[in-house]
Amino acid sequence: MAALCGLFALPAAADETPRLTASEAGITFIKNQEGFSARRVWDYTQYSIGYGTVCSAGAYPNGISREEADKLLRAELYKMDDKLNAFMTKHNIALSQAQYDALISFTYNLGVAWLSGCRLTSLLTAGQFTEAEFASALGVWCHAGTKIHYGVLERRIREAQMFLYGDYTGKESKQFRYLLLSGNGGTVDADIYLYPAGAPYGTLPSATRQNRSFAGWMTTGGTLLTEETVVAENLSVSARWATANPASKAFSDVKEGAWYYTGVDELYNDKVISGYADGTFRPNGTVTVGEALKMILRACGDPEQSASGAHWATGYRDLAVKKGLVTAAELPDLDARISRYMIAKLAAKRLGLTATSPNGTFADAKDDYSLALHKAGIVQGTKGADGRQYFFPDQPISRAEISAIVYRIKNR
């Protein structure tokens, strides 16, 4: 395991924690981060004016000057000083001026609710943490609703630099890179972490998922992060999961490392797909209408269907017709090969996807269904010798290909 990077400890507190207030350098930092607005503006959940000071809907009909905005800012900071100092006194926390300025900027932007308890308060009361731990605890407060606001994230990074290194400029200390986490069907404690650039990641977060064991973080390029990986750029990663019954052991013709292995492995363990009596999966075999119906509907969360007729898949066809995905006349033979076009139609309609991609996405497919799946990252197409992308809508699809598609559907 890599050693913890940048272990940081707060200074020992005196018997009586001194009261601090925002310095002029800290106030200037806040002004620069907030920007100035002479008129009242809607700021996500509230109205604000001047340097981001909260106001009522009917306040300041004629706007305010910078001098008035400065007074409003200082008055608000004075109230927040009381809250932050009370927290420091209660927990016997000593801070430098730069550390206090970082936290008062954070509080002014976010509000005082964080003082009631969160990962950041736990680190501050403990008094010892790594640079990455502190920056991540601060950086996670960067969302507008459920989405990351990258302007706010940049402010969190600047506040971390101020707290950890006394750097008010963001140019005289270590830089940070973010790691965006996707649970890939599992659960993560936070969707973003921050790490100092140029050093190994050290301890990486984990994830949990029912009936799976966490096997690390995979980049979009297919590289597995380790604790020794050096932080070089902002990355998006997805959790990788190990299964209790690997598909490589269940099927003699499915090898770990094959491009379709992840999809087959997960779908097999989730009982979405199965193999043949001879212990093979036959990845190059073509998919039938009945098989495709079951795989797509089950991946979209529909329950197992009992047969309503002589064929085992009649219940799945009935469900597809009931949901308005197809008509029974479109799928008369459940043992026939299914076309890529019909796969796209079933999946796009079941997922409620619509196409907004240009018609030039595929050289041979102009239908909304394939375009919608392409936009959603579910189908990719094949690059031809002429450099154009092809979907081959009238051709059958292999069991390996549909496994990859259904895996993406299931983990959207």
C-alpha positions in Angstrom: 0.0 0.0 0.0 1.3 3.4 -0.9 2.2 5.7 2.0 -0.2 8.5 2.9 0.7 11.6 1.0 1.0 15.0 2.6 0.0 14.2 6.2 -1.2 17.5 7.7 -1.9 18.4 11.3 -3.6 21.5 12.7 -1.6 23.5 15.3 -2.2 22.6 18.9 -4.9 24.8 20.4 -4.3 27.0 23.4 -6.5 26.7 26.5 -8.6 29.5 25.0 -9.1 29.5 21.3 -8.6 33.0 19.9 -11.4 34.7 18.0 -10.6 35.2 14.3 -12.3 37.3 11.7 -11.8 37.4 7.9 -8.7 39.3 6.9 -8.6 41.9 4.1 -6.8 39.3 1.9 -9.6 36.8 2.6 -12.3 39.4 1.9 -10.6 40.3 -1.4 -10.5 36.6 -2.3 -14.3 36.2 -1.6 -15.0 39.3 -3.7 -13.0 37.9 -6.6 -14.7 34.6 -6.4 -18.2 36.0 -6.1 -17.9 38.8 -8.7 -20.0 41.9 -8.4 -23.6 42.5 -9.5 -25.2 45.9 -9.0 -28.6 44.3 -9.6 -30.4 41.5 -7.8 -29.9 38.1 -9.5 -31.3 34.6 -9.0 -28.6 32.3 -7.7 -29.9 28.7 -8.0 -32.1 28.7 -4.9 -32.1 32.4 -3.7 -31.7 36.0 -4.8 -28.4 37.7 -4.2 -26.8 41.1 -4.9 -23.5 42.8 -4.8 -20.8 40.2 -3.8 -23.2 37.3 -3.6 -25.0 38.5 -0.5 -28.5 36.9 -0.1 -31.4 39.2 -0.4 -35.2 39.1 -0.7 -37.1 39.1 -4.0 -38.1 42.8 -3.7 -34.9 44.2 -2.2 -32.8 46.9 -3.8 -35.0 47.8 -6.8 -32.5 50.4 -7.9 -29.5 48.3 -7.4 -26.4 49.0 -5.2 -22.9 50.4 -5.5 -19.7 48.6 -4.8 -19.4 50.5 -1.5 -22.9 49.3 -0.4 -22.1 45.8 -1.5 -18.9 45.8 0.5 -20.8 46.8 3.7 -23.4 44.0 3.0 -20.6 41.5 2.6 -18.8 42.5 5.8 -22.0 42.4 7.8 -22.8 38.9 6.6 -19.3 37.8 7.3 -19.5 39.2 10.8 -22.5 37.0 11.5 -20.7 34.0 10.0 -17.6 34.8 12.1 -19.7 34.2 15.2 -20.8 30.7 13.9 -17.4 29.6 12.8 -15.6 30.9 16.0 -18.2 29.1 18.1 -17.4 25.9 16.3 -13.7 26.3 16.8 -14.2 27.1 20.5 -16.5 24.1 21.1 -14.0 21.7 19.5 -10.8 23.4 20.7 -9.6 24.0 17.1 -6.7 26.3 16.4 -6.4 27.8 12.9 -4.0 30.1 11.1 -5.4 33.3 9.5 -5.2 31.7 6.0 -7.0 28.6 7.3 -9.7 30.7 8.8 -10.1 32.7 5.6 -10.4 29.5 3.6 -13.2 28.3 5.8 -15.1 31.6 6.0 -15.0 31.8 2.2 -16.4 28.3 2.1 -19.1 29.2 4.6 -20.0 32.4 2.9 -20.5 30.5 -0.4 -22.2 27.5 1.1 -23.9 28.6 4.3 -23.4 27.4 7.9 -25.2 24.0 7.6 -21.9 22.2 7.2 -20.9 23.1 10.7 -23.6 20.7 12.1 -21.6 17.7 10.9 -20.0 16.3 7.7 -16.8 14.7 6.5 -15.1 18.1 6.7 -16.0 18.8 10.4 -14.8 15.3 11.3 -11.4 16.0 9.8 -11.2 19.4 11.5 -12.1 18.0 15.0 -9.7 15.1 14.5 -7.0 17.6 13.7 -5.0 15.3 11.4 -5.5 14.4 7.8 -3.8 14.1 4.4 -3.9 16.8 1.8 -6.1 14.7 -0.4 -8.5 13.9 2.5 -9.0 17.6 3.3 -9.2 18.8 -0.3 -11.8 16.0 -1.1 -13.9 16.8 2.0 -14.0 20.4 0.8 -14.3 19.6 -2.9 -17.4 17.4 -2.6 -19.4 20.6 -1.8 -19.4 21.6 -5.5 -22.8 20.5 -6.8 -25.6 22.5 -8.2 -28.5 20.1 -7.5 -27.0 16.7 -8.3 -24.6 17.9 -10.9 -21.0 19.1 -10.4 -20.6 22.8 -11.0 -17.1 23.1 -12.3 -16.8 26.8 -11.4 -17.7 26.0 -7.8 -15.2 23.1 -7.9 -12.4 25.4 -8.9 -13.3 27.6 -5.9 -13.1 24.6 -3.6 -9.7 23.9 -4.9 -8.6 27.5 -4.4 -9.9 27.3 -0.8 -8.0 24.0 -0.2 -4.8 25.7 -1.4 -5.4 28.6 0.9 -6.1 26.3 3.9 -3.3 23.8 3.3 -0.5 26.1 2.0 -1.6 29.7 2.8 -1.8 30.4 -0.9 -4.4 33.0 -1.8 -3.5 33.1 -5.5 -3.7 29.4 -6.4 -0.4 29.7 -8.2 2.2 29.4 -5.4 1.4 25.9 -4.1 0.5 22.3 -5.2 -2.1 21.9 -7.9 -5.0 19.4 -7.5 -6.7 17.1 -10.0 -10.1 15.7 -9.6 -11.3 12.1 -9.9 -14.9 11.6 -10.9 -16.4 8.3 -9.7 -19.2 6.2 -11.2 -20.5 3.3 -9.1 -21.2 1.3 -12.3 -24.2 -0.2 -10.6 -22.8 0.1 -7.1 -22.7 2.9 -4.5 -20.0 5.4 -3.7 -19.8 7.7 -0.7 -18.9 10.7 -2.9 -18.8 11.2 -6.7 -15.6 13.4 -6.6 -12.3 13.3 -4.9 -9.3 15.7 -5.2 -5.6 14.7 -5.2 -2.3 16.7 -5.3 -0.8 16.5 -8.8 2.5 14.8 -9.3 2.3 12.4 -6.4 0.8 8.8 -6.2 -2.9 8.6 -5.4 -2.2 6.7 -2.2 -5.4 5.5 -0.6 -8.3 5.4 -3.1 -12.0 5.3 -2.2 -14.0 2.1 -2.3 -17.5 1.2 -3.5 -20.1 -1.3 -2.6 -22.5 -3.4 -4.6 -24.8 -6.3 -3.7 -23.4 -9.7 -4.6 -20.2 -8.2 -6.0 -16.7 -7.5 -4.6 -15.0 -4.2 -5.5 -12.1 -4.7 -7.9 -10.8 -1.2 -8.4 -11.4 1.9 -10.5 -11.2 1.7 -14.3 -10.6 4.8 -16.5 -12.6 5.4 -19.7 -9.5 4.3 -21.6 -9.5 0.9 -19.8 -6.6 1.5 -17.4 -7.0 0.3 -13.8 -5.9 2.9 -11.2 -3.6 1.7 -8.4 -2.4 3.4 -5.2 1.0 3.9 -7.0 -0.5 5.6 -10.1 0.8 9.1 -10.3 -1.8 11.9 -10.4 -1.4 13.6 -13.7 -4.8 14.8 -15.1 -8.4 15.0 -14.3 -10.0 11.6 -14.7 -13.4 9.9 -14.8 -13.4 6.3 -13.5 -16.0 3.6 -13.1 -16.0 0.9 -10.4 -14.9 -2.6 -11.5 -16.7 -5.5 -10.0 -15.7 -9.1 -9.4 -18.4 -11.8 -9.4 -18.8 -14.9 -7.3 -19.2 -17.2 -10.3 -16.9 -16.0 -13.1 -18.2 -16.5 -16.6 -14.8 -17.7 -17.6 -15.4 -20.8 -15.4 -19.0 -21.2 -16.5 -18.3 -21.1 -20.2 -15.5 -22.9 -21.9 -15.4 -20.5 -24.8 -15.5 -17.2 -22.8 -12.0 -16.0 -21.7 -11.3 -13.2 -19.3 -9.9 -10.3 -21.2 -12.2 -10.7 -24.2 -13.7 -7.4 -25.3 -17.2 -8.7 -24.4 -16.2 -10.5 -21.1 -17.4 -7.8 -18.6 -20.9 -7.8 -20.1 -21.2 -11.6 -20.3 -19.8 -12.0 -16.8 -22.2 -9.6 -15.1 -25.3 -10.6 -17.2 -24.6 -14.3 -16.4 -24.3 -13.7 -12.7 -27.5 -11.6 -12.8 -29.3 -14.4 -14.6 -30.0 -12.2 -17.7 -28.2 -14.6 -20.0 -27.3 -18.3 -19.9 -25.3 -20.7 -22.0 -25.8 -24.1 -23.7 -26.0 -27.6 -22.2 -22.5 -28.4 -23.5 -21.0 -25.6 -21.3 -20.4 -23.1 -24.1 -21.7 -19.5 -24.5 -21.1 -19.3 -28.3 -20.2 -15.6 -28.5 -20.1 -15.6 -32.3 -23.6 -17.3 -32.5 -26.5 -15.2 -33.7 -29.3 -14.0 -31.4 -32.9 -15.0 -31.8 -35.9 -12.8 -31.4 -36.9 -14.6 -28.2 -33.4 -14.3 -26.7 -33.2 -10.6 -27.5 -36.6 -9.9 -26.0 -35.7 -11.5 -22.7 -32.2 -9.9 -22.5 -33.4 -6.3 -23.3 -36.5 -6.4 -21.1 -34.7 -8.0 -18.1 -31.9 -5.5 -18.4 -34.4 -2.7 -18.2 -35.8 -4.0 -15.0 -38.8 -6.1 -16.2 -39.4 -9.3 -14.2 -39.1 -12.8 -15.5 -42.0 -13.8 -17.8 -43.8 -17.1 -17.9 -44.7 -18.6 -21.3 -48.2 -17.8 -22.5 -47.9 -20.2 -25.4 -45.9 -23.1 -26.7 -42.6 -21.1 -27.0 -40.7 -20.2 -23.9 -40.4 -16.6 -25.0 -44.1 -15.9 -25.7 -44.5 -14.1 -22.3 -41.7 -11.7 -23.2 -43.3 -10.9 -26.6 -46.6 -10.3 -24.9 -44.9 -7.8 -22.6 -43.2 -6.0 -25.4 -46.5 -5.7 -27.3 -48.3 -4.5 -24.1 -45.7 -1.8 -23.6 -46.1 -0.6 -27.2 -42.5 -1.5 -28.2 -43.6 -3.7 -31.2 -46.6 -5.4 -32.6 -47.0 -9.2 -32.5 -46.9 -9.1 -36.4 -43.4 -7.7 -36.3 -42.1 -10.7 -34.4 -44.0 -13.7 -35.7 -41.1 -16.2 -35.3 -39.4 -16.2 -31.9 -36.7 -18.5 -33.1 -35.8 -16.3 -36.1 -32.6 -14.2 -36.2 -33.3 -10.7 -35.0 -31.9 -7.7 -36.9 -29.8 -4.9 -35.5 -32.6 -2.5 -36.4 -35.1 -4.4 -34.3 -32.7 -4.5 -31.4 -32.3 -0.8 -31.6 -36.1 -0.3 -31.8 -36.8 -2.5 -28.8 -34.1 -0.9 -26.7 -34.7 2.7 -27.6 -38.4 2.5 -27.1 -38.1 0.6 -23.8 -35.6 3.1 -22.5 -37.7 6.1 -23.8 -34.7 7.4 -25.8 -35.2 9.9 -28.6 -32.7 10.8 -31.3 -31.1 14.3 -31.6 -27.9 13.2 -33.3 -27.4 14.3 -36.9 -28.4 11.9 -39.6 -24.8 11.6 -40.6 -23.9 9.5 -37.6 -24.2 6.2 -39.5 -23.6 5.9 -43.2 -26.3 3.2 -43.5 -28.9 3.9 -40.8 -31.1 7.0 -40.6 -33.7 5.7 -38.1 -34.2 7.4 -34.8 -33.6 4.3 -32.8 -30.0 3.5 -33.7 -29.2 7.3 -33.5 -30.7 7.5 -30.0 -28.8 4.5 -28.8 -25.6 5.9 -30.2 -26.1 9.2 -28.4 -26.7 7.3 -25.2 -23.4 5.4 -25.6 -25.2 2.1 -26.0 -24.2 1.3 -29.5 -21.0 2.5 -31.3 -21.1 1.1 -34.8 -18.3 -0.1 -37.0 -15.8 2.0 -38.8 -15.6 1.1 -42.5 -12.6 1.2 -44.8 -13.9 4.5 -46.1 -13.6 6.0 -42.6 -17.4 6.2 -42.1 -19.4 4.6 -39.3 -21.8 1.7 -40.2 -24.6 0.2 -38.1 -25.6 -2.7 -40.5 -29.3 -2.4 -39.5 -30.5 -5.4 -41.6 -27.8 -7.8 -40.3 -28.1 -10.2 -37.4 -26.2 -9.6 -34.1 -23.9 -11.9 -32.3 -24.3 -13.1 -28.7 -21.1 -11.2 -27.8 -22.3 -8.0 -29.3 -25.8 -8.1 -27.7 -24.2 -8.9 -24.3 -22.1 -5.7 -24.6 -25.2 -3.7 -25.6 -27.4 -5.2 -22.8 -24.6 -4.6 -20.3 -24.6 -0.9 -21.2 -28.4 -0.7 -21.0 -28.4 -2.3 -17.6 -25.7 0.0 -16.2 -27.0 3.3 -17.6 
